[in-house]
Amino acid sequence: MTLSIDRDQIIAKIEPNHERLMSSVYKNSAVEISSKYGPYTKIVDVYGLKILGLGDVGGQPQVSTEFLNKTAETFKLLLDPNAPGINKNFREKALNGLTSYNVIQRVGVQAYDAYSPSFDSGNISGWDEVNDNYNATDFIWHLRSSSGTYSPSGAEQITENIEHALHTLTQFALPAAFPDKMNVSSINGSATGISGDLYKAFEEAVENGVYDISDYAGANDGSEGFMQLLLREYLYCLTYAEWGFTQKYTEDKTLAPEWSDAHLTPASINRDNPIGHRIFEDYLSKVISKPSEARLQSIFKDGDLGVSGYQTGSSGTNTSDTDKENTTSNSTYVVLSGRGRTKLRGKKGETNFILETLEPFTKKNADLIIQFKGSEKDHILIDPNISDSLSSDSGISFASTKSKKSLKQLSQKNYDLIYFEKKGELFLNGNGTAKGFGETDEGGLLAILKGKPNLKATDIAFVD
């Protein structure tokens, strides 16, 4: 008989030891020197997000430790677990997304085109390897004049840090917490393949003259990446307006014409972009907190002054040495699927990989499960609602094979899941005993297990 587990019970299993888990997994590290990340020679970890500082490359000096600390403190303020309105479970999912998607925040000096040789020249050692192994959006730049003087206004550096930190969080953390509502992934690789409340809010803002995308026309290649760019910029503008930061911290006290100056308050946004106001209230503000203005202005002062005030440690908790010793070996982690192909990375201890996103079963959408270890009691938990062919009442029937011929034969038998161990491919059989796995909305490739580990029926369960 197949095991069925209540999804809330999985989260609840974490809650009694939530503070201990956070103290171990979501910690704030000190800046460390590292040779593991190509041109990036410094790293600081904030709640599972790796913040990487460029070294002395491309004619620019290395990122200073203090600026990396200022950037780390910016993320701590944005991800404050004790801020009003933050939802613990949604924040947990968001932070899991940062680690599952292997997200990095890149930090450099001055600007992308200030580096020579350029990063795209092929002459910066390790550049391509880092890009291949990690996910990232924009850089955060330590602003510096062409003469070499670090002398921006404090407000300008505040916006530089927060804008691009928001880009990283809205691209990776929010979709992990709200995979359907705040989706940024396309079902067909094009700009038209993205759906969800975020996309509806964006469309409404454009139609009602709140958000103007005309300046981006030259970058429009019709791709998923182009639409993701528009959505990231929209969320940044929306958030700055909702927080009242546009007139305080932007260089010209405005984001016009990209964002209308007539929509710089929650009330005006709710009037003409009500979907946008709702997604800010219901989703974004449950995970991302408004930073204290006093703290921002103490960190970033005119003339590159100010002090980070960054402190290492756990996520706002005090943990005894005994708790620290017990955390790693007894922890249970939850890793959630998202839109498109999501990298779900297991951790030391028991990991529950939850597959729950409703989308076509194609190779492009199949999640990549990394470091699955049955010996550590890892489980793949499947939402029965992902396909009409599944029913939690009857349980999951499972078969495994290393033969391609046997795989075809098994697909014509009444197994729900079939594991092709030779390639680590887990298939959902959506059409019973008929040939193949069914139409893409019925069945097909569900996940790929990296390393092709042994998978047993007892490793799989329904999550209700």
N, C-alpha and C positions, 0 to 999 in steps of 0.2 A: 504494500500500500504506500502511495506517495505521500510524503510529508507536505503539509500546508501550514504556512506560518503567517500570522497577522503582521502586516507591515508596521503598524503602530507599536506592536510588541517588540519589534526589532529595535526601533528607536528607543522604546522604553527600557530595553535591556541596557542601553547605553546610559540612560539618564541617571540611575543611582550613582554611577561613577563618573558622571559627566565632567566634573571639575578635574578629576584625576586624569581623564583622557586628554582634556584640553592642556593640562600642564605638561604632558609628554609630547603630544602630537602637534598641537598648535602653540608652539613656543615662539619666543622672540630671541633670536640668537645675537651674539655680538658679530661685528664685521670680522670676517676671516680672509686671509690670503689663500688663494687657491690657484692651481694650475690645471684644473679639470675642465675649464670652460673657455678654451681657446683664447680670444683676445680679452676676455673678461678676467681680471685678476683678483677681484674682491667680490665676496658674496655675503649677504645678510638674509636670514630667513625670518619672515613675519607670517605667522599663522599658516605655514606651508607654502607660501609664495616665496620663490627664490628671487631676490633682487640682486642683479649682477652689475658691477661697475667696470667699465672699460679701463684697460691698462694704458700704458704709454705707447700708443699705436697711432698711425696715421698723422703724425705731426702734432698731436694734441697730448696734453699731460693726462696722467691717470686721474680717475674720479677720486676726489678726496674722501677719506673715511668720514669726516664730519658731514659732507653732503649726502653720502650714502645713509648715514644715520638720520638726517633730516627727511630723506625719502622714506625710510623705514617708519619714522614717526608719523608721516603723512598717512601711510596705510593703516597704522594702528588707530589713528583718529577716525578714519573712514570705516574701519571694521571694529569699532569699540563694542564689545559684548555687553557692556552695561549702559549703553546709551538708551534713552527713552524710545519705546516703540520697536526695538530690535526683537525679532522672534528667534528664540534659541534653535529650534529645529530647522528653520529656513537658513539661518546662518551656518548651521552645521553642514547642510547640503551644499551651500555656496562654497565653503572652505574645502569640502571634499572635492568639489569641482576643480579648484585650483590645483590640488595635488593629483587628482585623477587625470586631468588634462595636461599635466606636466608643464604648468605655466611658469614663465619667467617674466620679470619686469626688467627691461634693459635701461641702463643709465649711462649717459655720456656727457661730454663737455661741448658746449656751444651749439652745434648743429650737425646734422647728418653730412651735409656737403662741406663741412669744415675739415673733414678727414681726407688726407691724401698720402698714400693711394686710397682710393675709395673702397668701401666695403664690398662693392659689386665687381671690383677689378680682379678678384681671385688671388690677391696678394696679401690678404690679411689671414694669417694662419688660424685655423679652427673656426672661422666665421660660418662656413657652410655646415659644419658638423653640429654646431650648437643650434642653428636654425632647423636642421633636420630632426633633432632629438627633442626639441622643446617647442612649446607654443607661445607666441607673443604677439602683441599688436605694436604699439608705438614705443619710442624712447621717451624717457624723461631727461631733459637737458639741463645741466648746470649752466645757466645763461652766462655768457662771456662775450665781451666785445671783440671785434676783429683785431684790436690792438693788444688783447690778452688780459684785459681788466675785467674782473668779476664785479660788475657794478650795476646790476639791474635794480629796479625798485623792488621792494619786498612784495608788493601786490603782484607784480609781473611774475615773480618766481612762484608765488602761491598758485596762480592760475596755471603756470607751466606744470607744476607737480600734480595739482588736483585734476586738471583736465585729462592728463594721460594716465593717471592712476584710475580715474573713472572709466577710461576706454578699456583698460585691462579687466576691471571688475565687471563691466556690463557685457563684455565679449565672452567671458568665461564663467564668472561666479554666478551672475543672475540666471543664465540659462540652466545652470546646474540645480539651482533652487527651484526654478519655475520653468521646466523644459518646454511646456506648450505655450504658456502665456508670454514669456520673455524669450521666445525662440529666435535665434539668429542664423539657423542653418537651413539650407535649401534642399528640397527634395529632388531637384533636377540639375543642380549646379549653376543655375541662372538666377538673376535678380528676382525673377517672377516666382521662384519656387519657395519663397519664405512666407510663412503665415503665422498668425497668432495675434494677441492683443497689442504687443509692441508694434508690429507692422501696421495694425489698424490705427493706432495712435499716431504713428508717423504720417500715414496717408491723410488723416484728418487734419493734422497740423499744416501739411502742405496745401491742402485744398482750402483751408480757411485763412491762409496768409500768415500763419504763426511762424512757420519754418520755411525758408527759401533755399532750394537746393541748386539754384542756377549756377552758382560758382563752382559746382562739382561736375558740370556738364562735360568738361574736357576729359574727365577720368572715367566717363561712363562707357564701360566695355560690355555691359549687360550681364556681368558675372555676379555670383554670390558674394564675392569679395567687395564689389562696388556697393551692393546694397548693405552689407555689414558696415562699411565705412559710413554710409548715410545714417544708419541706425545708431552707431556709436556717437556721432556728432550730434544727432538729435537728442539723445539721452543726456549728453553733457550740457547742451544748451537748456534743456528742460530742467535739469537738476540745479544748475546755477541760478535759473530764474526762480524756482521754487524756494531755494535757500536764501534768495535775496543777495547773491554774491555778484551778479552781473555788473551792477553799478559800483560795487566796492572794490573789486579785484581785477577786472579786465583792463587792458591797457588804455582803451579809449572810453571806458565806462559804458560800453555797449558791445553787443555781438551782431548788430545790424550790419548788412541786410540779412545775414543768415538767420538771425532770430529777431523777431519784431520787438521794438522797444515798447509797444503797446501791451506786451504780455510778459511783464516782469514780476508779477505777483501771483500767488496761488489763485486768487479770485478771478483775475483776468484770464489765466490759463484755463481754469475750470469753465469759463464762459465760452471760449472759442476752441478749446482743445480738451474737452471733458474726458475723453479716453486717456489722453496723456496725463492729466491730473490724477485720474484713478489709478493708472499703473504706477505712478510715482508713490501714491499713498498706500496702495495695496501690496505692491511688490518691492520696488526699489528701497523704500524707506524701512522695510522689514529686515533688510540685510545691510544696507549702507547707511551710516549715520552722518549727520551734518557735523563737520568739525567745529570745535570751539574757535571763534574768531580771535579771542585773546591768545589762545595757544598758537594759532597760525601766525599771528603777528609777532609773537615772541620768537618763533623759529625763523621766520623769513623777514629780516629787516633790510631797509635800504642799504646799498653798498655792500651787499653780501654778508651782512652781520646777522646777529641772532644765534641762538643756541638750540640744538635739536632737543635736548632733554630726553633723548631716547634711552630707555632702560630695557635690559634683557630680562628674561624670565618667562613665566607661563601667562596664560590668558586671564590675567586679573585675579589669580588665586594664589593662596599660600599652601604649598604642598609639603608634607613631611617627607623625610628621607625614606621612611617605610613605604609610603604611598608611591614614591618614585620607583622604588625597587619592584613593586607589584604591578605597576601600570603596564609595562611592555608585554609581559608574559600573559596577563589575564584580560587584555583588551579585546573588544569586539568592534570591528569597524564596518561602516556601511559605505559602499561605493555605488553611486547611482548612474544609470544610463542617461544620455541626452540625445538631442537631435543629431542625425547623421552619425558618422563613425565616431564613437567616443572611446578614448583610452581609459579603461578601468584598471587601475593599478592596485594590486593587493599589498597589504602591509604585514609586518611581523605580528603574529597572532591570528586570530580568526577574522576572516573578511567575508562579508556578505555582498556579493555582486548582484544588484537588483536591476533586472531588465524590464522596463515598464513603459518605454516610449512607443506611442502608436505611430508607425510609419511603414512604408513598403519594405518588404524583406528582400533587400538587394545587397550585393557585395559592398556598395558604397555606404550603406547604412549599418552594416554589421559591426557591432561593437568589438573592440579589441581588448580582451581580458589578459592582463599581464600579471605574472607571478601568482597564478592559481595553484594552491597547494592543499590537496585533500588531506595531507598529513597534519595540517594545522587547522583542520575542521572548516576550511573554506566552503562556501555554498554558492551556487548560482540560483537566485530566486527570481521566479518569473511571474509577472502579472498576467493572470489568465485572460484579461481583457484585451491583450495585444492581438488576439486572433479569435474569430468565432469558432475555430476548430478546437479550442481548449475549453475545458470545464473543470473548475476546482472540485466539483462533486465527484467526478470519476477519477481524478488523479492523473499523473503523467506517466505514460508508458514510454520506455526508453530502450534504445539499442545502440551498440557501439561496434564499429568495424574498422579494420585497417585496409580493407580491399575496396577499390573503386567499383568492381563488379558487384560485390556484396552490398555496397551503398545503394546502387540502383535497385537491387532486389528488395532491400529493406524499405525503400521509399514506396514500394507497392504493397507494403503490409501496414497494418493499422497501428504504427508507432507514432506517438506525438513528436518525440525528439529523437534524432539520429546523430550520433557523433562520429565523424570521419577522423579518426585519431591520426592518420597519416599526415593530415594537413592541419589538425587542430580545429576543424570546422564543425560547428554545431548547427544542425538544420532543424527547422520546424516543418513538420510534414502536415500541410494544411488541407490535403484532399484525400485523406484516408488511404484506401487501397488503389487509387488511380495512379497512373504513371506520373513521375515527377513529384514536386512538392506543392503544386497548386499555383494559382495566380499570386502575384507579388503582395497582394493584400491579404492572402490566405496563409502563405508559407514561403519558405526559402531559407537563405543563410541568415541565422540569427546572431551568431557571435563567432569570433575566431579566438582560440586560446593559444597565446604565444608560448612556444616551447613544446606544444603538443603533449600536454600532461595526460596521464591516465584519468579518465572521468567515469564515475560510477553513478548508478541510479540514485544512490543515497546522497550524492553530492548536489542533487537538484531538488527544488521544492517550489510549490506555488507560494506566492505572497499575496494575500488578500487585501 
